[in-house]
């Protein structure tokens, strides 16, 4: 890293779950980094080397000022799946063009975009490769694909796309907070179908490392999948995690079709935070090949599925439960559980 220690970085969405880890990763390795986010950077996460600029991705004048003398941009600003669809389309998709135009004016060397495996939809074959068919699921997946197309066709700034699997780690609440709460209380954990499908996760610091390498080593207009390389079936990984938690929680299998039907109705009635991308993939294989990132970038994840779940849960039992007192639609807050809060008493 010594050759690049004089470079300056900017992370859009720098005060979000992933953005904080990305900024900290860069600062710990001696880089100057700007967190650019409409939200302030949490005091507890601040550290030397991180400059904080509070601004919206749509505030072009402030963004241009922040991008002066920046070498690399990690573009992680995004509305999450529970947000208003128009905001998702605008921020996650169309805003990429204006950002690239400003990067061009400011002489940015390269922009790395954190996309999503939601752009693949629910493929029939696995593992998923970078050239697998694209069939975006939901407003979120479609917006990410819009941004990808903008980046892949923009010629005046080098761009690299990272497609991560669902990532967890310290600071992650959202839907995982629901899961951890049930586990802590010793509830039975509903499993869609027989649980023999393989579902891959990714630890957030492994994602930060992949984005750094993509900026330094990634070729212009390349796409890289990243996910844990050690993972098993839902039954295997969650059972191992529940053994670690040691609260008496056990798996409880349900037929997938009626469970999905019920959740789809609850989603339409807006009384459940569990959206289609979550429940529609819960009983399916879902894993990518990370071979390209490993070969081209020299990336290697440190965490397995089980290790990532364990470390995130251990964090949740302390600081996470305090953070979960705040509600919203992001990853670093609890989600309002609606009718799901009452459903857990059936288990």
C-alpha positions as CSV (number, residue, x, y, z in Angstrom):
1,X,0.0,0.0,0.0
2,X,3.0,2.4,0.5
3,X,3.0,3.5,-3.2
4,X,-0.6,4.7,-2.8
5,X,-0.4,6.3,0.6
6,X,-0.3,9.8,-0.9
7,X,-3.5,9.3,-2.7
8,X,-6.8,10.9,-1.5
9,X,-10.1,9.2,-1.4
10,X,-13.8,10.1,-1.1
11,X,-16.5,7.7,-0.1
12,X,-20.1,8.7,-1.0
13,X,-22.5,7.4,1.6
14,X,-19.5,7.5,4.0
15,X,-21.7,7.7,7.1
16,X,-23.7,4.6,6.2
17,X,-23.0,1.0,7.4
18,X,-20.6,0.1,4.6
19,X,-19.3,3.7,4.2
20,X,-18.1,3.9,7.8
21,X,-16.1,0.6,7.4
22,X,-14.7,1.8,4.0
23,X,-13.5,5.1,5.5
24,X,-12.0,3.4,8.5
25,X,-10.2,0.8,6.3
26,X,-8.6,3.6,4.3
27,X,-7.7,5.7,7.3
28,X,-6.2,2.7,9.2
29,X,-3.9,2.1,6.2
30,X,-2.6,5.6,6.1
31,X,-4.8,7.3,3.4
32,X,-6.6,10.6,3.6
33,X,-10.3,10.0,3.1
34,X,-13.4,12.2,2.9
35,X,-16.7,10.8,4.1
36,X,-19.4,12.5,2.0
37,X,-22.9,11.9,3.3
38,X,-26.1,13.8,4.0
39,X,-25.8,12.3,7.6
40,X,-23.0,13.2,10.0
41,X,-20.4,10.6,10.7
42,X,-21.1,9.0,14.2
43,X,-18.8,10.4,16.9
44,X,-18.0,6.8,18.1
45,X,-16.7,5.9,14.7
46,X,-14.5,8.9,14.0
47,X,-10.7,8.4,13.7
48,X,-7.7,10.4,12.5
49,X,-7.4,10.6,8.7
50,X,-11.2,10.8,8.1
51,X,-12.5,14.3,7.0
52,X,-16.2,14.6,7.3
53,X,-18.2,16.6,4.7
54,X,-22.0,16.7,5.2
55,X,-23.8,17.0,1.9
56,X,-26.3,15.3,-0.4
57,X,-25.2,13.4,-3.5
58,X,-27.6,15.7,-5.4
59,X,-25.9,18.9,-4.2
60,X,-23.5,19.2,-7.1
61,X,-21.8,22.4,-6.0
62,X,-20.8,20.9,-2.6
63,X,-19.9,17.6,-4.2
64,X,-17.6,19.3,-6.7
65,X,-15.9,21.2,-3.9
66,X,-15.4,18.0,-1.9
67,X,-13.9,16.2,-5.0
68,X,-11.0,18.7,-5.4
69,X,-7.7,16.8,-5.5
70,X,-9.4,13.4,-5.0
71,X,-7.8,10.4,-6.7
72,X,-10.3,7.6,-6.0
73,X,-14.0,7.6,-5.3
74,X,-15.9,4.7,-3.7
75,X,-19.5,5.3,-4.7
76,X,-21.6,3.7,-1.9
77,X,-24.4,6.3,-1.5
78,X,-27.8,4.6,-1.8
79,X,-31.4,4.5,-0.7
80,X,-32.2,1.1,0.7
81,X,-35.0,-1.2,-0.4
82,X,-37.6,0.1,2.1
83,X,-37.2,3.7,0.8
84,X,-39.5,5.6,-1.6
85,X,-39.2,4.1,-5.1
86,X,-38.6,7.5,-6.7
87,X,-35.8,8.2,-4.3
88,X,-34.2,4.7,-5.0
89,X,-34.3,5.3,-8.7
90,X,-32.8,8.8,-8.4
91,X,-30.1,8.2,-5.9
92,X,-29.1,4.6,-6.7
93,X,-29.4,4.9,-10.4
94,X,-29.6,8.2,-12.3
95,X,-27.3,10.1,-9.9
96,X,-24.3,8.1,-11.1
97,X,-24.1,10.2,-14.3
98,X,-23.9,13.6,-12.6
99,X,-21.3,12.1,-10.2
100,X,-19.2,11.0,-13.1
101,X,-19.4,14.3,-14.8
102,X,-18.1,16.0,-11.6
103,X,-15.4,13.4,-11.2
104,X,-14.3,14.2,-14.8
105,X,-14.1,17.9,-14.1
106,X,-12.1,17.3,-10.9
107,X,-9.6,14.8,-12.4
108,X,-10.6,11.7,-10.4
109,X,-8.5,8.7,-11.5
110,X,-11.1,6.0,-10.9
111,X,-14.6,5.4,-9.4
112,X,-15.5,2.1,-7.8
113,X,-19.3,1.5,-7.5
114,X,-20.8,-0.9,-4.9
115,X,-23.6,-2.4,-6.9
116,X,-25.6,-5.5,-5.8
117,X,-26.2,-9.1,-6.7
118,X,-29.9,-8.1,-6.9
119,X,-29.1,-7.2,-10.6
120,X,-28.9,-11.0,-11.3
121,X,-32.4,-11.6,-9.9
122,X,-32.9,-15.3,-9.0
123,X,-30.7,-17.3,-11.4
124,X,-31.5,-21.0,-12.1
125,X,-27.8,-22.0,-12.1
126,X,-25.0,-21.4,-9.6
127,X,-22.5,-20.1,-8.9
128,X,-23.3,-16.8,-10.4
129,X,-20.6,-15.4,-12.6
130,X,-20.0,-11.8,-13.8
131,X,-21.4,-12.7,-17.2
132,X,-24.4,-14.5,-15.9
133,X,-27.8,-13.2,-17.2
134,X,-29.0,-9.9,-15.8
135,X,-32.6,-9.9,-14.6
136,X,-32.8,-7.2,-11.8
137,X,-35.2,-7.8,-9.0
138,X,-37.3,-5.0,-7.6
139,X,-36.9,-1.3,-7.7
140,X,-33.6,-1.5,-5.9
141,X,-32.0,-4.1,-8.3
142,X,-33.3,-2.2,-11.3
143,X,-31.8,1.1,-10.1
144,X,-28.5,-0.5,-9.4
145,X,-28.5,-1.8,-13.0
146,X,-29.2,1.7,-14.3
147,X,-26.2,3.0,-12.5
148,X,-24.1,0.1,-13.8
149,X,-25.0,0.8,-17.4
150,X,-24.1,4.5,-16.9
151,X,-20.7,3.5,-15.5
152,X,-20.0,0.9,-18.2
153,X,-20.7,3.4,-21.0
154,X,-19.0,6.4,-19.6
155,X,-15.6,6.9,-21.2
156,X,-14.0,9.9,-19.5
157,X,-13.5,8.4,-16.0
158,X,-12.2,4.8,-15.2
159,X,-14.9,2.8,-13.5
160,X,-15.0,-0.5,-11.7
161,X,-18.2,-2.3,-10.5
162,X,-18.3,-4.5,-7.4
163,X,-21.3,-6.8,-6.9
164,X,-21.3,-8.0,-3.3
165,X,-23.4,-10.6,-1.6
166,X,-25.5,-9.5,1.4
167,X,-22.9,-8.1,3.8
168,X,-22.9,-8.0,7.6
169,X,-20.6,-7.0,10.4
170,X,-20.3,-4.6,13.3
171,X,-22.9,-1.8,12.8
172,X,-25.3,-3.9,10.8
173,X,-28.9,-3.9,12.1
174,X,-31.9,-3.7,9.7
175,X,-33.3,-7.1,8.9
176,X,-30.5,-8.9,10.8
177,X,-31.6,-7.1,14.0
178,X,-34.9,-9.0,13.7
179,X,-33.1,-12.2,13.3
180,X,-30.7,-11.5,16.2
181,X,-33.6,-10.5,18.5
182,X,-35.4,-13.8,17.9
183,X,-32.1,-15.7,18.6
184,X,-31.4,-13.8,21.8
185,X,-34.9,-14.6,23.1
186,X,-34.5,-18.3,22.3
187,X,-37.3,-18.3,19.6
188,X,-37.5,-20.9,16.9
189,X,-36.2,-19.6,13.7
190,X,-38.5,-20.1,10.6
191,X,-36.7,-21.7,7.7
192,X,-38.2,-21.7,4.2
193,X,-38.4,-25.2,2.8
194,X,-35.9,-27.9,3.7
195,X,-33.0,-25.5,4.4
196,X,-30.6,-27.4,2.1
197,X,-30.1,-24.4,-0.2
198,X,-26.7,-22.7,-0.1
199,X,-26.9,-19.0,0.8
200,X,-23.7,-16.9,0.8
201,X,-22.9,-13.8,2.9
202,X,-20.0,-11.4,3.0
203,X,-18.3,-9.7,6.0
204,X,-18.2,-5.9,5.5
205,X,-14.4,-5.5,6.1
206,X,-13.9,-8.1,3.3
207,X,-16.0,-5.9,1.1
208,X,-13.9,-2.8,2.0
209,X,-10.7,-4.6,1.1
210,X,-12.2,-5.7,-2.3
211,X,-13.2,-2.1,-3.1
212,X,-9.7,-0.8,-2.2
213,X,-8.1,-3.4,-4.5
214,X,-10.6,-2.7,-7.3
215,X,-9.5,1.0,-7.2
216,X,-5.8,0.2,-7.2
217,X,-5.8,-2.9,-9.5
218,X,-9.1,-3.2,-11.2
219,X,-9.2,-2.6,-14.9
220,X,-11.5,0.0,-16.5
221,X,-15.1,-1.2,-16.9
222,X,-14.5,-4.5,-15.2
223,X,-17.1,-6.1,-12.9
224,X,-16.2,-8.3,-9.9
225,X,-18.5,-10.5,-7.7
226,X,-17.4,-10.8,-4.1
227,X,-18.8,-13.2,-1.4
228,X,-17.5,-15.5,1.3
229,X,-15.6,-18.4,0.0
230,X,-16.5,-20.6,3.0
231,X,-20.2,-21.2,3.3
232,X,-22.6,-24.1,3.5
233,X,-26.3,-24.8,3.5
234,X,-28.8,-22.6,5.4
235,X,-29.3,-25.5,7.8
236,X,-25.5,-26.0,8.4
237,X,-24.5,-22.4,8.8
238,X,-27.4,-21.2,11.0
239,X,-27.2,-24.3,13.2
240,X,-23.5,-23.6,13.8
241,X,-24.3,-20.0,14.6
242,X,-27.2,-21.0,17.0
243,X,-24.8,-23.3,18.8
244,X,-22.5,-20.3,19.3
245,X,-25.4,-18.1,20.5
246,X,-26.5,-20.9,22.9
247,X,-29.9,-19.4,23.7
248,X,-32.0,-22.5,22.9
249,X,-33.1,-21.3,19.5
250,X,-33.7,-24.0,16.9
251,X,-34.6,-24.2,13.3
252,X,-38.3,-24.7,12.4
253,X,-39.0,-25.6,8.7
254,X,-42.0,-24.4,6.8
255,X,-43.3,-25.1,3.3
256,X,-42.0,-22.2,1.2
257,X,-45.1,-21.5,-1.0
258,X,-47.6,-20.6,1.7
259,X,-45.0,-18.7,3.8
260,X,-44.1,-16.6,0.8
261,X,-47.7,-15.9,-0.1
262,X,-48.4,-14.7,3.5
263,X,-45.3,-12.4,3.5
264,X,-46.3,-11.0,0.1
265,X,-49.7,-10.0,1.4
266,X,-48.2,-8.5,4.5
267,X,-45.7,-6.5,2.3
268,X,-48.5,-5.2,0.1
269,X,-50.4,-4.1,3.2
270,X,-47.2,-2.4,4.5
271,X,-47.4,-4.2,7.9
272,X,-44.2,-6.2,7.5
273,X,-40.6,-5.0,6.7
274,X,-39.7,-8.2,5.0
275,X,-39.6,-7.4,1.3
276,X,-39.7,-9.6,-1.8
277,X,-35.9,-9.9,-2.4
278,X,-35.6,-11.4,1.1
279,X,-38.4,-13.9,1.2
280,X,-38.3,-14.8,-2.5
281,X,-34.6,-15.9,-2.3
282,X,-34.8,-17.5,1.2
283,X,-35.3,-21.1,-0.1
284,X,-33.0,-20.8,-3.2
285,X,-29.3,-21.3,-3.8
286,X,-27.8,-17.9,-3.8
287,X,-24.0,-17.7,-4.2
288,X,-21.5,-16.0,-6.6
289,X,-18.1,-17.0,-7.8
290,X,-15.4,-14.8,-6.5
291,X,-12.8,-16.4,-8.7
292,X,-12.3,-13.3,-10.9
293,X,-11.7,-11.0,-7.9
294,X,-9.3,-13.5,-6.4
295,X,-7.4,-13.9,-9.6
296,X,-7.4,-10.4,-10.9
297,X,-7.2,-8.3,-7.7
298,X,-5.5,-10.7,-5.3
299,X,-8.6,-10.4,-3.0
300,X,-9.2,-13.1,-0.4
301,X,-12.0,-12.9,2.2
302,X,-11.0,-13.5,5.8
303,X,-14.5,-14.4,7.1
304,X,-16.7,-17.4,6.5
305,X,-20.5,-17.2,6.7
306,X,-20.5,-18.6,10.2
307,X,-17.6,-16.4,11.5
308,X,-19.4,-13.3,10.1
309,X,-22.7,-14.2,11.8
310,X,-20.9,-14.9,15.1
311,X,-19.0,-11.7,15.2
312,X,-21.9,-9.5,14.2
313,X,-24.2,-11.2,16.8
314,X,-21.6,-10.7,19.5
315,X,-21.4,-7.0,18.7
316,X,-25.2,-6.8,18.6
317,X,-25.5,-8.1,22.2
318,X,-23.6,-5.0,23.4
319,X,-23.5,-1.8,21.3
320,X,-25.9,-3.1,18.7
321,X,-28.9,-3.3,21.2
322,X,-28.3,0.3,22.1
323,X,-28.2,1.4,18.5
324,X,-31.4,-0.6,17.8
325,X,-33.4,1.8,20.0
326,X,-33.4,4.1,16.9
327,X,-35.7,3.2,14.0
328,X,-35.5,3.9,10.3
329,X,-34.9,2.2,6.9
330,X,-31.1,2.0,6.9
331,X,-28.7,-0.7,7.9
332,X,-27.5,1.0,11.1
333,X,-31.0,1.3,12.7
334,X,-33.7,-1.1,13.7
335,X,-36.6,-1.6,11.3
336,X,-40.2,-1.2,12.6
337,X,-41.3,-4.9,12.7
338,X,-45.0,-4.4,12.3
339,X,-47.0,-7.6,12.6
340,X,-43.7,-9.6,12.6
341,X,-43.2,-8.5,16.2
342,X,-46.3,-10.4,17.3
343,X,-45.6,-13.4,15.0
344,X,-42.4,-14.2,17.0
345,X,-44.5,-15.1,20.0
346,X,-45.9,-18.1,18.0
347,X,-42.4,-19.5,18.0
